[in-house]
Amino acid sequence: MQRLPSDWIQDGYDVHVVYTAPHRDEAHALHRAFLAYLDAEGIPYTRPILFEDPVGPWPTSMWQVLLKNPDSAAIARDLGRCVAWMMLNRGDLSVMIHPNTTAAADFGGHLADHSASMLWMGEPQVLKLDIFR
């Protein structure tokens, strides 16, 4: 079955950068640089949050930014630009990007978003997925 992003992605894409204490300064600098890039490029976003302690499924510190644009063509373009920027600027940090999909009986929702429908750059992290079950 083909799933179209315009039908399934309900709330944009989350960008997560995970880090441990020795990489805190690098992660915070990347957060500031990424927000500056988004602002300079006019890419809409919300929730630019830094989490110093593990939260939700994340086993370490992380930060997140939600890429959100009501125009489905624009969000696809924005996502591609953000992925390319992260590829060039993430350094040794691990980045996970996932859609925020509509949950259905056999697909979508938080569990699928964090386990099956995500993209990792760098070393993938083992997430605590039981919180979504």
DSSP file (Angstrom, degrees, kcal/mol; ACC not computed):
  #  RESIDUE AA STRUCTURE BP1 BP2  ACC     N-H-->O    O-->H-N    N-H-->O    O-->H-N    TCO  KAPPA ALPHA  PHI   PSI    X-CA   Y-CA   Z-CA
    1    1 A M              0   0    0      0, 0.0     2,-0.4     0, 0.0     0, 0.0   0.000 360.0 360.0 360.0 131.0    0.0    0.0    0.0
    2    2 A Q        -     0   0    0      2,-0.0     2,-0.5     0, 0.0     0, 0.0  -0.719 360.0-158.7 -85.3 131.4    1.3    3.4   -0.9
    3    3 A R        -     0   0    0     -2,-0.4     3,-0.0     4,-0.0     0, 0.0  -0.953   7.5-146.9-112.7 122.9    1.1    6.0    1.9
    4    4 A L    >>  -     0   0    0     -2,-0.5     4,-1.7     1,-0.1     3,-1.6  -0.730  13.1-135.3 -90.2 133.2    1.2    9.6    0.8
    5    5 A P  H 3> S+     0   0    0      0, 0.0     4,-2.6     0, 0.0    -1,-0.1   0.873 105.7  59.7 -52.7 -38.7    2.8   12.1    3.2
    6    6 A S  H 34 S+     0   0    0      1,-0.2    66,-0.0     2,-0.2    67,-0.0   0.771 111.3  41.1 -64.0 -23.9   -0.1   14.6    2.6
    7    7 A D  H <4 S+     0   0    0     -3,-1.6    -1,-0.2     1,-0.0    95,-0.1   0.758 126.5  29.5 -90.4 -28.0   -2.5   11.9    4.0
    8    8 A W  H  < S+     0   0    0     -4,-1.7    94,-2.3     1,-0.1     2,-0.9   0.775  95.8  81.3-108.9 -32.2   -0.4   10.6    6.9
    9    9 A I  E  <  +A  101   0A   0     -4,-2.6    92,-0.3    -5,-0.3     3,-0.2  -0.692  48.7 169.0 -86.3 110.5    1.9   13.3    8.2
   10   10 A Q  E     +     0   0A   0     90,-2.1    91,-0.2    -2,-0.9    -1,-0.2   0.693  69.9  23.1 -95.7 -22.1   -0.3   15.3   10.5
   11   11 A D  E    S-     0   0A   0     89,-1.5    -1,-0.2     1,-0.5    90,-0.1  -0.153 100.9-106.5-146.2  45.4    2.2   17.5   12.4
   12   12 A G  E     -     0   0A   0     -3,-0.2    88,-2.0    88,-0.1    -1,-0.5  -0.224  54.3 -51.1  70.9-154.4    5.4   18.0   10.4
   13   13 A Y  E     -AB  99  67A   0     54,-2.1    54,-3.4    86,-0.2     2,-0.4  -0.967  39.9-138.0-128.2 138.5    8.7   16.4   11.3
   14   14 A D  E     -AB  98  66A   0     84,-2.7    84,-2.0    -2,-0.4     2,-0.5  -0.825  10.5-157.9 -94.8 134.9   10.7   16.3   14.5
   15   15 A V  E     -AB  97  65A   0     50,-2.8    50,-1.8    -2,-0.4     2,-0.4  -0.970  15.4-175.1-108.2 122.6   14.5   16.8   14.4
   16   16 A H  E     -AB  96  64A   0     80,-2.9    80,-2.7    -2,-0.5     2,-0.5  -0.969  13.2-167.2-120.9 133.8   16.2   15.3   17.5
   17   17 A V  E     -AB  95  63A   0     46,-2.3    46,-2.1    -2,-0.4     2,-0.3  -0.986  14.1-158.0-117.8 120.8   19.9   15.6   18.3
   18   18 A V  E     +AB  94  62A   0     76,-2.0    76,-0.8    -2,-0.5     2,-0.3  -0.739  19.5 160.4-101.1 147.3   21.0   13.3   21.1
   19   19 A Y  E     - B   0  61A   0     42,-2.3    42,-0.9    -2,-0.3     2,-0.2  -0.990  29.8-132.0-159.0 161.2   24.1   13.8   23.2
   20   20 A T    >   -     0   0    0     -2,-0.3     3,-2.1    40,-0.2     4,-0.2  -0.677  47.4 -86.6-111.6 171.2   25.9   13.0   26.4
   21   21 A A  G >  S+     0   0    0      1,-0.3     3,-1.7    -2,-0.2     4,-0.3   0.829 123.5  57.4 -50.3 -43.3   27.6   15.3   28.9
   22   22 A P  G 3  S+     0   0    0      0, 0.0    -1,-0.3     0, 0.0     4,-0.2   0.740 112.5  43.0 -63.3 -18.6   31.0   15.4   27.1
   23   23 A H  G <> S+     0   0    0     -3,-2.1     4,-2.6     1,-0.1     5,-0.2   0.213  80.8 109.2-109.3  13.9   29.2   16.7   24.0
   24   24 A R  H <> S+     0   0    0     -3,-1.7     4,-2.7     1,-0.2     5,-0.2   0.929  79.1  46.9 -57.7 -50.8   26.9   19.2   25.6
   25   25 A D  H  > S+     0   0    0     -4,-0.3     4,-2.3     1,-0.2    -1,-0.2   0.899 113.4  49.2 -61.7 -41.0   28.6   22.3   24.4
   26   26 A E  H  > S+     0   0    0      2,-0.2     4,-2.2     1,-0.2    -1,-0.2   0.912 112.5  48.3 -63.1 -42.9   28.8   21.0   20.8
   27   27 A A  H  X S+     0   0    0     -4,-2.6     4,-2.2     2,-0.2    -2,-0.2   0.904 112.1  48.3 -65.6 -41.9   25.1   20.0   20.9
   28   28 A H  H  X S+     0   0    0     -4,-2.7     4,-2.3     2,-0.2    -1,-0.2   0.894 111.0  50.7 -66.7 -39.0   24.1   23.4   22.2
   29   29 A A  H  X S+     0   0    0     -4,-2.3     4,-2.4    -5,-0.2    -2,-0.2   0.897 110.3  50.1 -64.4 -39.5   26.2   25.2   19.6
   30   30 A L  H  X S+     0   0    0     -4,-2.2     4,-2.8     2,-0.2    -2,-0.2   0.895 108.3  53.4 -65.3 -38.8   24.5   23.0   16.9
   31   31 A H  H  X S+     0   0    0     -4,-2.2     4,-2.4     2,-0.2     5,-0.2   0.947 111.1  45.0 -59.4 -50.2   21.1   23.9   18.3
   32   32 A R  H  X S+     0   0    0     -4,-2.3     4,-2.2     1,-0.2    -2,-0.2   0.917 115.0  48.2 -61.0 -43.5   21.9   27.7   18.1
   33   33 A A  H  X S+     0   0    0     -4,-2.4     4,-2.2     2,-0.2    -2,-0.2   0.888 111.0  50.5 -66.1 -39.1   23.3   27.3   14.6
   34   34 A F  H  X S+     0   0    0     -4,-2.8     4,-2.7     2,-0.2    -2,-0.2   0.921 110.9  48.2 -66.0 -43.4   20.3   25.2   13.4
   35   35 A L  H  X S+     0   0    0     -4,-2.4     4,-2.6     2,-0.2    -2,-0.2   0.900 110.9  51.4 -63.3 -39.7   17.8   27.8   14.7
   36   36 A A  H  X S+     0   0    0     -4,-2.2     4,-2.6    -5,-0.2    -1,-0.2   0.902 110.5  49.5 -62.5 -40.1   19.8   30.6   13.0
   37   37 A Y  H  X S+     0   0    0     -4,-2.2     4,-2.3     2,-0.2    -2,-0.2   0.942 111.2  48.5 -62.8 -48.2   19.8   28.6    9.7
   38   38 A L  H  X>S+     0   0    0     -4,-2.7     5,-2.5     1,-0.2     4,-0.7   0.920 113.9  46.6 -58.9 -44.6   16.0   28.1   10.0
   39   39 A D  H ><5S+     0   0    0     -4,-2.6     3,-0.8     1,-0.2    -1,-0.2   0.926 112.5  49.4 -63.5 -45.0   15.4   31.8   10.7
   40   40 A A  H 3<5S+     0   0    0     -4,-2.6    -1,-0.2     1,-0.2    -2,-0.2   0.850 115.8  43.3 -63.9 -34.4   17.7   32.9    7.9
   41   41 A E  H 3<5S-     0   0    0     -4,-2.3    -1,-0.2    -5,-0.2    -2,-0.2   0.496 109.6-121.1 -90.3  -4.3   16.0   30.6    5.4
   42   42 A G  T <<5 +     0   0    0     -3,-0.8    -3,-0.2    -4,-0.7    -4,-0.1   0.820  54.4 159.8  68.7  30.2   12.5   31.4    6.6
   43   43 A I      < -     0   0    0     -5,-2.5    -1,-0.2    -6,-0.2    -2,-0.1  -0.775  39.8-125.3 -88.3 119.4   11.8   27.8    7.5
   44   44 A P        +     0   0    0      0, 0.0    24,-0.9     0, 0.0     2,-0.3  -0.351  41.4 158.2 -66.6 141.6    8.8   27.6    9.9
   45   45 A Y  E     -C   67   0A   0     22,-0.2     2,-0.3    -2,-0.1    22,-0.2  -0.982  19.8-170.6-155.4 161.5    9.5   25.7   13.2
   46   46 A T  E     +C   66   0A   0     20,-2.2    20,-2.8    -2,-0.3     3,-0.2  -0.852  60.6  43.1-140.8 178.5    8.2   25.3   16.7
   47   47 A R  E     +     0   0A   0     -2,-0.3     2,-1.9    18,-0.2    -1,-0.1   0.869  51.7 177.9  50.0  53.4    9.3   23.6   20.0
   48   48 A P  E     +     0   0A   0      0, 0.0     2,-0.4     0, 0.0    17,-0.2  -0.573  25.2 165.8 -81.4  81.0   13.0   24.4   19.9
   49   49 A I  E     -C   64   0A   0     -2,-1.9    15,-2.4    15,-1.4     2,-0.5  -0.816  33.2-152.8-109.8 135.7   13.5   22.6   23.3
   50   50 A L  E     -C   63   0A   0     -2,-0.4     2,-0.6    13,-0.2    13,-0.2  -0.913   9.8-165.3-100.7 127.7   16.7   21.5   25.0
   51   51 A F  E     -C   62   0A   0     11,-3.0    11,-2.2    -2,-0.5     4,-0.1  -0.949   9.6-177.0-115.1 110.4   16.3   18.5   27.4
   52   52 A E  S    S+     0   0    0     -2,-0.6     9,-0.2     9,-0.2    -1,-0.1   0.710  73.0  48.4 -79.0 -20.5   19.3   18.0   29.7
   53   53 A D  S    S-     0   0    0      7,-0.1     9,-0.2     9,-0.1     7,-0.1  -0.838 105.0 -83.9-115.9 155.7   17.9   14.9   31.2
   54   54 A P        -     0   0    0      0, 0.0     2,-0.3     0, 0.0     7,-0.1  -0.280  52.2-179.4 -55.8 141.9   16.4   11.8   29.4
   55   55 A V    >   -     0   0    0      5,-0.4     3,-2.3     3,-0.3     5,-0.1  -0.995  47.0 -21.3-145.8 145.1   12.8   12.3   28.5
   56   56 A G  T 3  S-     0   0    0     -2,-0.3    72,-0.1     1,-0.3    75,-0.1  -0.301 130.1 -15.8  56.4-130.6   10.2   10.1   26.8
   57   57 A P  T 3  S+     0   0    0      0, 0.0    71,-2.7     0, 0.0    -1,-0.3   0.505 109.4 110.7 -83.1  -1.8   11.9    7.4   24.8
   58   58 A W    <   -     0   0    0     -3,-2.3    -3,-0.3    69,-0.2    69,-0.1  -0.598  50.8-163.5 -84.3 126.4   15.3    9.2   24.8
   59   59 A P  S    S+     0   0    0      0, 0.0     2,-0.2     0, 0.0    -1,-0.1   0.580  74.4  24.4 -82.6  -9.6   18.0    7.5   26.9
   60   60 A T  S    S-     0   0    0      1,-0.1    -5,-0.4    -7,-0.1   -40,-0.2  -0.741 103.9 -59.8-137.5-177.3   20.3   10.6   27.0
   61   61 A S  E     +B   19   0A   0    -42,-0.9   -42,-2.3    -2,-0.2     2,-0.3  -0.317  61.4 165.0 -61.4 154.5   20.1   14.4   26.7
   62   62 A M  E     -BC  18  51A   0    -11,-2.2   -11,-3.0   -44,-0.2     2,-0.3  -0.984  28.9-139.9-162.8 162.8   18.6   15.6   23.5
   63   63 A W  E     -BC  17  50A   0    -46,-2.1   -46,-2.3    -2,-0.3     2,-0.3  -0.945  18.9-163.3-126.3 158.0   17.2   18.6   21.8
   64   64 A Q  E     -BC  16  49A   0    -15,-2.4   -15,-1.4    -2,-0.3     2,-0.3  -0.966  13.2-172.7-139.0 154.4   14.3   18.8   19.4
   65   65 A V  E     -B   15   0A   0    -50,-1.8   -50,-2.8    -2,-0.3     2,-0.6  -0.978  20.5-139.6-141.3 134.0   12.9   21.2   16.8
   66   66 A L  E     -BC  14  46A   0    -20,-2.8   -20,-2.2    -2,-0.3     2,-0.7  -0.867   9.5-150.8 -97.0 119.4    9.5   20.6   15.1
   67   67 A L  E     +BC  13  45A   0    -54,-3.4   -54,-2.1    -2,-0.6     2,-0.4  -0.810  28.7 170.8 -86.2 116.6    9.5   21.5   11.4
   68   68 A K        +     0   0    0    -24,-0.9    -2,-0.0    -2,-0.7     3,-0.0  -0.975  14.0 155.6-139.2 122.0    6.0   22.5   10.7
   69   69 A N        -     0   0    0     -2,-0.4     6,-0.2     1,-0.1   -57,-0.1  -0.971  35.5-144.0-143.6 126.1    4.5   24.1    7.6
   70   70 A P  S    S+     0   0    0      0, 0.0     2,-0.8     0, 0.0     3,-0.1   0.699  85.3  84.2 -66.2 -16.3    0.9   23.8    6.6
   71   71 A D     >  -     0   0    0      1,-0.2     4,-2.4     2,-0.0     5,-0.2  -0.786  69.8-157.0 -88.3 111.1    1.9   23.7    2.9
   72   72 A S  H  > S+     0   0    0     -2,-0.8     4,-1.5     1,-0.2    -1,-0.2   0.829  92.4  50.7 -62.8 -32.9    2.8   20.0    2.2
   73   73 A A  H  > S+     0   0    0      2,-0.2     4,-1.7     1,-0.2    -1,-0.2   0.899 111.7  48.4 -69.1 -38.9    5.0   20.9   -0.8
   74   74 A A  H  > S+     0   0    0      1,-0.2     4,-3.1     2,-0.2    -2,-0.2   0.888 108.0  53.4 -68.9 -39.2    6.9   23.5    1.3
   75   75 A I  H  X S+     0   0    0     -4,-2.4     4,-2.7     1,-0.2    -1,-0.2   0.884 107.8  51.5 -66.0 -35.7    7.4   21.1    4.2
   76   76 A A  H  X S+     0   0    0     -4,-1.5     4,-2.0    -5,-0.2    -1,-0.2   0.920 113.2  44.8 -64.5 -42.5    8.9   18.5    1.8
   77   77 A R  H  X S+     0   0    0     -4,-1.7     4,-2.1     2,-0.2    -2,-0.2   0.932 114.4  49.0 -65.1 -45.8   11.3   21.2    0.5
   78   78 A D  H  X S+     0   0    0     -4,-3.1     4,-2.3     1,-0.2    -2,-0.2   0.902 109.4  52.6 -60.7 -42.7   12.1   22.4    4.0
   79   79 A L  H  X S+     0   0    0     -4,-2.7     4,-2.8     1,-0.2     5,-0.2   0.931 108.5  50.0 -60.7 -46.4   12.8   18.9    5.2
   80   80 A G  H  X S+     0   0    0     -4,-2.0     4,-2.2     1,-0.2    -1,-0.2   0.898 111.2  48.8 -60.0 -41.4   15.2   18.3    2.4
   81   81 A R  H  X S+     0   0    0     -4,-2.1     4,-2.2     2,-0.2    -1,-0.2   0.889 112.8  48.2 -65.6 -39.0   17.1   21.5    3.1
   82   82 A C  H  X S+     0   0    0     -4,-2.3     4,-2.7     2,-0.2    -2,-0.2   0.893 110.3  50.7 -70.2 -39.9   17.3   20.7    6.8
   83   83 A V  H  X S+     0   0    0     -4,-2.8     4,-2.5     2,-0.2    -2,-0.2   0.942 111.9  48.1 -61.2 -46.6   18.5   17.1    6.2
   84   84 A A  H  X S+     0   0    0     -4,-2.2     4,-1.4    -5,-0.2    -2,-0.2   0.910 111.7  49.9 -60.9 -42.2   21.2   18.5    3.9
   85   85 A W  H  X S+     0   0    0     -4,-2.2     4,-1.3     1,-0.2     3,-0.2   0.927 111.6  48.3 -62.1 -45.4   22.2   21.1    6.5
   86   86 A M  H  X S+     0   0    0     -4,-2.7     4,-2.1     1,-0.2     3,-0.3   0.887 106.2  57.6 -63.8 -38.7   22.4   18.5    9.2
   87   87 A M  H  < S+     0   0    0     -4,-2.5    -1,-0.2     1,-0.2    -2,-0.2   0.874 114.9  37.8 -57.2 -36.9   24.5   16.2    7.0
   88   88 A L  H  < S+     0   0    0     -4,-1.4    -1,-0.2    -3,-0.2    -2,-0.2   0.653 127.7  31.0 -89.3 -17.2   27.1   19.0    6.7
   89   89 A N  H  < S+     0   0    0     -4,-1.3    -2,-0.2    -3,-0.3    -3,-0.2   0.489  86.7  90.9-125.0  -5.0   27.0   20.4   10.2
   90   90 A R    ><  -     0   0    0     -4,-2.1     3,-1.9     1,-0.2     2,-0.2   0.671  62.0-169.1 -73.6 -15.0   26.2   17.7   12.8
   91   91 A G  T 3   -     0   0    0      1,-0.3    -1,-0.2    -5,-0.2    -2,-0.0  -0.445  67.3 -24.0  62.8-131.2   29.8   16.8   13.4
   92   92 A D  T 3  S+     0   0    0     -2,-0.2    31,-0.3     2,-0.1    -1,-0.3   0.366 109.6 114.6 -94.0   3.8   29.9   13.6   15.5
   93   93 A L    <   -     0   0    0     -3,-1.9     2,-0.4    29,-0.1   -74,-0.1  -0.439  66.7-122.3 -77.2 148.9   26.5   14.1   17.0
   94   94 A S  E     -A   18   0A   0    -76,-0.8   -76,-2.0    28,-0.1     2,-0.4  -0.749  26.8-166.1 -91.4 137.8   23.6   11.7   16.2
   95   95 A V  E     -AD  17 121A   0     26,-2.8    26,-2.8    -2,-0.4     2,-0.4  -0.979   7.3-168.4-126.7 134.4   20.5   13.1   14.6
   96   96 A M  E     -AD  16 120A   0    -80,-2.7   -80,-2.9    -2,-0.4     2,-0.4  -0.991   3.9-172.8-122.3 131.1   17.1   11.4   14.3
   97   97 A I  E     +AD  15 119A   0     22,-2.5    22,-2.4    -2,-0.4   -82,-0.2  -0.983  12.2 167.8-121.6 132.1   14.4   12.9   12.1
   98   98 A H  E     -A   14   0A   0    -84,-2.0   -84,-2.7    -2,-0.4    20,-0.2  -0.989  31.6-117.3-142.7 151.8   10.9   11.4   12.0
   99   99 A P  E     -A   13   0A   0      0, 0.0     2,-0.7     0, 0.0   -86,-0.2  -0.425  23.3-126.9 -77.6 161.8    7.5   12.3   10.8
  100  100 A N  E     -     0   0A   0    -88,-2.0   -90,-2.1    -2,-0.1   -89,-1.5  -0.885  43.0-172.0-108.5  96.4    4.5   12.9   13.1
  101  101 A T  E     -A    9   0A   0     -2,-0.7     2,-0.3   -92,-0.3   -92,-0.2  -0.464  28.8-102.2 -96.7 160.5    2.0   10.5   11.6
  102  102 A T        -     0   0    0    -94,-2.3     2,-0.3    -2,-0.2    -1,-0.1  -0.598  42.6-121.3 -72.4 134.7   -1.6    9.8   12.1
  103  103 A A        +     0   0    0     -2,-0.3     2,-0.3     5,-0.2     5,-0.2  -0.650  37.6 169.7 -83.0 135.2   -2.1    6.6   14.1
  104  104 A A        -     0   0    0      3,-2.9     3,-0.4    -2,-0.3     0, 0.0  -0.815  50.4 -91.2-132.1 175.2   -4.1    3.8   12.5
  105  105 A A  S    S+     0   0    0     -2,-0.3     3,-0.1     1,-0.2    -2,-0.0   0.847 123.3  20.1 -58.7 -36.0   -4.7    0.2   13.4
  106  106 A D  S    S+     0   0    0      1,-0.1     2,-0.3    -3,-0.0    -1,-0.2   0.322 127.0  26.5-119.6   7.8   -1.7   -1.1   11.4
  107  107 A F  S    S+     0   0    0     -3,-0.4    -3,-2.9    -5,-0.0    -1,-0.1  -0.994  86.2  23.5-164.2 157.0    0.5    1.9   10.8
  108  108 A G     >  +     0   0    0     -2,-0.3     4,-0.6    -5,-0.2    -5,-0.2  -0.007  55.2 102.9  80.6-179.7    1.6    5.3   12.1
  109  109 A G  H  > S-     0   0    0      1,-0.2     4,-2.7     2,-0.1    -8,-0.2  -0.221  87.6 -50.7  89.4 177.4    1.6    7.0   15.5
  110  110 A H  H  > S+     0   0    0      1,-0.2     4,-2.1     2,-0.2    -1,-0.2   0.862 131.9  52.8 -58.1 -42.4    4.4    7.6   18.0
  111  111 A L  H  > S+     0   0    0     21,-0.3     4,-1.1     1,-0.2     5,-0.3   0.959 114.4  41.0 -61.7 -50.7    5.7    4.0   18.0
  112  112 A A  H  X>S+     0   0    0     -4,-0.6     5,-2.7     1,-0.2     4,-2.5   0.898 112.4  56.3 -63.5 -40.3    6.1    3.8   14.3
  113  113 A D  H  <5S+     0   0    0     -4,-2.7    -1,-0.2     1,-0.2    -2,-0.2   0.887 115.5  37.0 -59.0 -39.6    7.4    7.3   14.0
  114  114 A H  H  <5S+     0   0    0     -4,-2.1    -1,-0.2    -5,-0.2    -2,-0.2   0.541 130.4  27.6 -91.9  -8.1   10.3    6.5   16.4
  115  115 A S  H  <5S+     0   0    0     -4,-1.1    -3,-0.2    -3,-0.5    -2,-0.2   0.693 131.8  14.7-125.0 -29.5   11.0    2.9   15.3
  116  116 A A  T  <5S+     0   0    0     -4,-2.5    -3,-0.2    -5,-0.3    -4,-0.1   0.677 121.1  48.0-122.1 -28.2   10.1    2.4   11.7
  117  117 A S  S   <S+     0   0    0     -5,-2.7     2,-0.2   -18,-0.1    -4,-0.1  -0.051  88.9 105.1-111.1  31.5    9.6    5.7    9.9
  118  118 A M        -     0   0    0    -20,-0.2     2,-0.4    -6,-0.1   -20,-0.2  -0.660  56.8-140.2-113.0 166.6   12.7    7.5   11.1
  119  119 A L  E     -D   97   0A   0    -22,-2.4   -22,-2.5    -2,-0.2     2,-0.4  -0.995  16.2-159.9-125.2 127.5   16.0    8.6    9.6
  120  120 A W  E     -D   96   0A   0     -2,-0.4     2,-0.4   -24,-0.2   -24,-0.2  -0.899   8.0-169.6-108.3 137.3   19.3    8.4   11.6
  121  121 A M  E     -D   95   0A   0    -26,-2.8   -26,-2.8    -2,-0.4     2,-0.2  -0.998  69.1  -0.4-117.1 129.6   22.4   10.3   10.8
  122  122 A G  S    S-     0   0    0     -2,-0.4   -28,-0.1   -28,-0.2   -29,-0.1  -0.532 123.6  -8.0  87.8-162.0   25.4    9.1   12.9
  123  123 A E  S    S-     0   0    0    -31,-0.3    -2,-0.1    -2,-0.2   -29,-0.1  -0.574  74.7-127.7 -74.6 118.2   25.1    6.4   15.5
  124  124 A P        -     0   0    0      0, 0.0     2,-0.3     0, 0.0    -1,-0.1  -0.355  22.2-136.6 -62.7 146.5   21.5    5.3   16.1
  125  125 A Q        -     0   0    0     -2,-0.0     2,-0.8     0, 0.0   -67,-0.0  -0.762  13.9-117.1-102.5 150.5   20.4    5.3   19.7
  126  126 A V        -     0   0    0     -2,-0.3     2,-0.2     2,-0.0     0, 0.0  -0.802  38.2-155.4 -86.4 115.3   18.4    2.5   21.4
  127  127 A L        -     0   0    0     -2,-0.8     2,-1.5   -13,-0.1   -69,-0.2  -0.549  23.4-115.1 -92.5 157.2   15.2    4.2   22.4
  128  128 A K    >   +     0   0    0    -71,-2.7     3,-1.1    -2,-0.2     4,-0.1  -0.660  44.1 168.6 -88.3  80.8   12.8    3.2   25.2
  129  129 A L  G >   +     0   0    0     -2,-1.5     3,-2.2     1,-0.2     4,-0.3   0.621  54.2  86.7 -75.5 -14.1    9.9    2.4   22.9
  130  130 A D  G >  S+     0   0    0      1,-0.3     3,-1.5     2,-0.2    -1,-0.2   0.771  75.6  71.1 -59.1 -24.2    7.8    0.7   25.6
  131  131 A I  G <  S+     0   0    0     -3,-1.1    -1,-0.3     1,-0.3    -2,-0.1   0.732  97.1  51.6 -65.5 -18.6    6.4    4.1   26.6
  132  132 A F  G <         0   0    0     -3,-2.2   -21,-0.3     1,-0.2    -1,-0.3   0.484 360.0 360.0 -94.1  -4.0    4.5    4.1   23.3
  133  133 A R    <         0   0    0     -3,-1.5    -1,-0.2    -4,-0.3    -2,-0.2   0.458 360.0 360.0 -92.4 360.0    2.9    0.6   23.7
